[in-house]
Amino acid sequence: MADRSEHRPDLADITNGTELRRWYWLKSELAARAKACGLKRTGGKFTLLERLAHYLDSGETNWPGDIKQKAKSGFDWHSAELTLKTEITDSYKNSQNVRRFFRAHAGSGFKFNIQFMKWMRDNTGKTLADAVAEYHRQKEKAATPGFQSEIAEHNQFNRYTRDFLADNPQMGMAEVRHYWALKRQLPSDTGRHVYDASDLKLTPSS
């Protein structure tokens, strides 16, 4: 368990990746630190985090995660004609062309969501007919009582909000923001800040 007596350090004082990952940082803080270290500032918050962690551990300004393998398939998801027999390739993109296809074959109310986009990325070799069937399966599951939509792992505040309000239905967003502000000042053994019932005991001096 993290030591709640610890205080969030200055980002400029962090000297290794393990320590960096223990604390909650805003994307703007990480971007500013990356700039000061001569690193790229593109990508999401956790891309910046890992790029900076790699630099702190190795002194290398080139992060291996920035080296992307080139797709083997040359299939153009932006302009190619799509049919139910079209196979999902490693060059798959959530393009407007794909959106039009799904609206025609899965329903006019089709919308991309985190879970479905992940399925598309993870199922190279399957067909768009399989994808349509999966979309309907996910939609049916979403209609079941008690279903909770997936929240991206990097969106810690939204996850915290959902779990906090589920455990404390008598409270509201003011309380969520109050305890989240205290929570994110603490270290985390996992590198992620998640709701715990003990958070209600947090005080500004925790």
C-alpha positions in Angstrom: 0.0 0.0 0.0 1.2 3.5 -0.8 2.5 5.6 2.0 -0.1 8.4 2.5 2.4 10.5 4.5 4.4 11.1 1.3 4.0 14.4 -0.5 3.9 14.8 -4.2 7.4 15.9 -5.4 8.4 18.5 -7.9 8.4 16.9 -11.3 11.8 18.4 -12.0 13.2 16.5 -9.0 12.1 13.0 -10.3 15.2 11.1 -11.3 13.8 7.7 -12.5 10.9 6.2 -14.3 9.6 4.1 -11.4 9.2 7.2 -9.2 7.7 9.1 -12.1 5.0 6.5 -12.6 3.9 6.6 -8.9 2.4 10.0 -9.1 -0.4 11.7 -11.0 0.7 14.3 -13.5 -1.3 16.6 -15.8 -0.5 16.2 -19.5 0.6 19.9 -19.5 3.2 19.2 -16.8 4.6 16.2 -18.6 4.8 18.1 -21.9 6.6 21.0 -20.2 9.1 18.6 -18.6 9.6 16.8 -21.9 10.4 20.1 -23.6 12.9 20.9 -20.9 14.6 17.5 -21.5 14.6 17.9 -25.3 12.0 15.2 -25.9 9.1 15.0 -28.3 5.9 16.4 -26.9 3.4 14.7 -29.2 0.9 12.0 -28.2 -1.3 11.4 -25.2 -0.5 11.8 -21.6 0.7 8.2 -21.0 2.8 8.4 -24.2 4.5 11.4 -22.7 4.9 9.7 -19.4 6.6 6.6 -20.8 8.8 8.7 -23.1 10.0 10.7 -20.1 10.4 7.6 -17.9 12.6 6.0 -20.6 14.7 9.2 -20.8 15.1 9.3 -17.0 16.2 5.6 -16.8 18.4 5.6 -19.9 19.3 9.1 -20.8 18.1 8.3 -24.4 16.0 10.9 -26.1 14.6 8.4 -28.6 11.8 6.3 -27.0 11.3 2.8 -28.6 7.6 3.3 -28.4 7.8 6.1 -31.0 9.1 3.5 -33.6 6.0 2.2 -35.2 6.1 -0.9 -37.3 4.9 -0.2 -40.8 1.6 -1.9 -41.7 2.1 -4.9 -44.1 -1.2 -4.3 -45.8 -1.5 -1.4 -48.3 -5.3 -1.5 -48.0 -6.7 2.0 -48.0 -9.5 2.3 -45.4 -10.2 5.9 -46.4 -11.2 5.3 -50.0 -11.5 1.5 -50.8 -14.9 0.0 -51.5 -16.0 -1.9 -48.4 -18.1 -5.0 -48.4 -19.2 -7.6 -45.8 -16.4 -9.8 -47.1 -13.7 -7.2 -46.7 -11.0 -8.5 -44.3 -9.8 -6.3 -41.4 -6.1 -5.5 -42.1 -3.2 -4.3 -40.0 -3.6 -0.9 -41.7 -7.2 -0.5 -40.4 -8.3 3.1 -39.6 -11.6 4.4 -38.2 -12.2 6.5 -41.3 -15.4 8.2 -42.5 -15.5 5.5 -45.2 -15.7 2.9 -42.5 -18.3 4.9 -40.6 -20.5 5.1 -43.7 -20.2 1.3 -44.2 -21.3 0.5 -40.7 -24.2 3.0 -40.8 -25.4 1.2 -44.0 -24.9 -2.3 -42.6 -25.2 -2.0 -38.8 -27.8 0.8 -38.5 -28.0 4.5 -39.1 -27.3 5.1 -35.3 -23.9 3.4 -35.5 -21.2 5.1 -33.4 -17.6 4.1 -32.7 -16.9 3.4 -29.0 -13.8 2.3 -27.1 -14.8 -1.3 -26.9 -15.7 -1.7 -30.5 -12.6 0.2 -31.8 -10.4 -2.1 -29.7 -12.2 -5.2 -31.2 -11.4 -3.9 -34.7 -7.7 -3.4 -33.8 -7.4 -6.8 -32.2 -9.2 -8.8 -34.9 -7.0 -8.6 -38.0 -8.1 -11.3 -40.5 -11.8 -11.3 -39.6 -14.3 -9.8 -42.0 -16.5 -6.7 -41.8 -19.5 -9.2 -41.5 -17.9 -10.4 -38.3 -17.5 -6.8 -37.2 -21.2 -6.1 -37.8 -22.1 -9.1 -35.8 -19.8 -8.0 -33.0 -21.3 -4.5 -33.0 -24.8 -5.9 -32.5 -23.5 -8.3 -29.8 -22.0 -5.4 -27.9 -25.1 -3.2 -28.4 -27.3 -6.0 -27.0 -25.0 -6.4 -24.0 -25.1 -2.6 -23.4 -28.8 -2.8 -23.1 -28.7 -5.3 -20.2 -29.5 -3.9 -16.7 -26.5 -2.8 -14.8 -24.2 -2.5 -17.8 -21.4 0.0 -17.5 -19.6 1.2 -20.6 -15.8 0.8 -20.7 -13.8 3.9 -19.7 -10.3 4.1 -21.2 -7.6 3.2 -18.7 -5.9 6.6 -19.2 -9.0 8.5 -18.2 -8.5 8.1 -14.5 -10.8 11.0 -13.4 -13.8 9.5 -15.2 -13.1 6.1 -13.7 -12.7 7.7 -10.3 -16.0 9.6 -10.7 -18.0 6.5 -11.7 -16.7 4.4 -8.8 -17.0 7.2 -6.3 -20.6 8.0 -7.1 -21.5 4.3 -7.2 -20.2 3.9 -3.7 -21.5 7.2 -2.5 -24.8 7.9 -4.3 -25.8 10.5 -1.8 -22.8 12.7 -2.9 -22.2 14.7 -6.1 -19.5 16.1 -8.3 -18.4 18.6 -5.8 -17.4 15.8 -3.4 -15.8 13.9 -6.3 -13.6 16.8 -7.3 -12.7 17.5 -3.7 -11.5 13.9 -3.0 -9.9 13.5 -6.4 -7.8 16.6 -5.8 -6.6 15.0 -2.6 -6.2 11.5 -4.1 -4.0 12.7 -7.0 -1.5 14.2 -4.7 -0.7 10.7 -3.3 1.7 8.1 -4.7 0.3 4.9 -6.3 2.0 1.5 -6.2 0.4 0.6 -9.5 0.8 4.0 -11.2 -2.9 4.4 -11.4 -5.1 6.4 -9.0 -8.4 4.5 -8.4 -11.2 5.1 -5.9 -11.1 3.4 -2.5 -13.6 3.9 0.3 -10.8 5.1 2.5 -10.5 8.2 0.3 -13.3 9.7 2.4 -10.8 9.9 5.2 -8.3 12.0 3.2 -7.6 15.5 4.4 -5.4 18.2 2.8 -2.6 17.2 5.1 -2.8 13.5 4.2 
